[in-house]
Amino acid sequence: MTERQIDKVQACEPQIRGLYNEAFPKEEQIPYEDLMLLMEKMSLDFTVYYDEDKFVGFTIVYPRKSFNWFWYFAVREELRGKGYGQQILSKLIARYKDSANILDMESPLQVCENLEQRKRRHAFYLRNGFRDTGVGKSFDGIDYTILMMGDGNFTVQDYEEVLNELRSFWEAMPNAEE
């Protein structure tokens, strides 16, 4: 598997944008145009992954001093369950091995239509060295839980800090949503 860090122009390729729109519920998406503007303002690591010339998926990581936030992680639907997610996560873990890493995901404890998918995703991250932090939040009726890999603890204050950073970048953008 090969990987390539991309910029805003490359991120607008239809297959990447299409996967973003397909893989994440609308409630979890930042409008794609806004995400592209955030790429200019934030030091985001936007990486795409290929199996030879076949587009497999992408990740977006927000590298920070105290921890890295594994923000978006998507594999094309028809390629899920074939080991690609494992390969991609292994590459991310190796790239960011010298610091703590966090991710938020839909809670596997919330009653919902995609509960089995959430449980499988949660188990996948636990098998790969992440642990539950006991920290969670609810947005737009969706409960999220925070998982962490690495030393230290992650608190509600840490979560608020990263969300406030994101808000500050977003609010500084022209035409930011109110």
N, C-alpha and C positions, 0 to 999 in steps of 0.2 A: 504494500500500500504506500502510495506517495501522498505527500501533503504540500500545500502551498498557502502561505499567508497572502491575503489579498487586500486590496484597497477598495475604496468606495466604488470606483468605476467597475471593477471586476465583480464586486458583490451584487451589482445590478443585473448580472446574467440571469436570464429567465429561469433556468433550472434551480439556481440558488434561491431566488425569490419565491419560486413555486414551492420548494420544500419548506421554507419558512412559513408560508401561508398554510400549508397542508399539515405540518407536524405539530403546530402549537395552536391551542384554542385561542379564539379571538381575545378572550379575557387576559391572556398571557402575552399577547403581542403588543409591542410598541409599533405604531404605524411604520411601515418599512422606510418611507421617506425620512421619518424622524430618526430611525436607527442609522440611516446613512449619514445624516447630519451629525449624529452623536459620534460616529467614527472619526469625524474631523476634529472633534473637541476633546474626546477621551482617548486614552491610549489602549484601545481595544485590540485584542489579538483575534482577528477573524481568519480562520483557517479552513480551507476546503480539502477534502480527501478523495483520492481516486484509486481505483483498482485498475491498473494500466490506464486506459483512457476513459473508463467508466466513472462518472461522478457518483460518489457514494454518500457523502454527507458533509456537514460542516459543524464547527464549534465557534463560539464567541466567548472569550475569556476577558474579564476585566482584571488585569494584574494590579495589585495594590501592595502597599508596603507591609501591612500586617497579615494579609491573606489574599489569595487569588479567588475571584468569584467565577466559577464555571457557570456562565450565564445561560447560554443556549447550546444545545447538543442535539443534533438531528441526523438520522440515517434515513435514506429513502425507504418508503414503506415496503416495497417489494424486495428490499435487501435486508430487512430486519430479521433477526433470528439466524443469521448466517455467519456470525462471528465478527462482523464489521464494527459493531458498537464496542465490542471488547478490544479490538485492535486500536480503535480511535482513543478510547479511554486510557489504554496503556500508554499511548504516545503522549497524551496530555499529562498523565501522572509523571512520566519520565521528564517531560519538559519543565514541569513545575515542582520537581521533587525537593527542592531546597526551601520550600515554604509551605505553610498551611494552605489548604484548598477547601473551599466551601461550595455548596450548591443548594439551591432550594428546589423542591419538587412538590407536586401535588401530594397531599397526605394520603398514605395508604390506610388511614383509619377513618376517613370521611366516607359516609355512605354516598355512593354516586354510580353513574352508569359505567364508568371505566375503572371500577375498583380492581378488577383482576390485573389490568394493565399497570395500574399504580403499584400493586403489590409486587409484580414481576420487576418493575423498574427499581423499586426500593431494594429488593433482594439482590439485584444486579450490582447496585452501588455498595451494599454491605459486603458482598463477596469480594469486591475490589478494594477493600480497605477503608471505606468511609464508615463513619459511625453517626448515630443520631445524637444531636446536640441537646434535644429537649426544647429547642427554640422553634417557634412557629408563628405564623401570622395568617390572617384571613383577608383576602381581597376579592371583591365582587362575588362573594359567596363561595369562593374556593379556599380551602384550608391548605396551607403550605407547611412543610417541615424542612428544617435545615440539617443537612448532613455535612460532616467535616472529615478531612483527612489531614493528619499531621499533628504536631504538638500544640498544646494550648486548649483553651476553651473558647466557645463562641457564645455570646450573650445577646439578649434582645437589644442592648445598646449598640453592639457591633452591627446588628442588622439595620437598626435605625440609621447608623452612621453611613453605611453604604447606600441606603435608599436616599438619604439626604444629599449625598454626593451626586447620585444620578439625577435627582430633582434639580440640583443647582446647574448641572450641565444642560438639562432639558429646558429649564426656564430661561437660560441665557440664549437659547436658539431663537432665530426669527420665527414668528408665527407659532410659538409654542402653544400647545393646547392649554386652556385654562382649567 
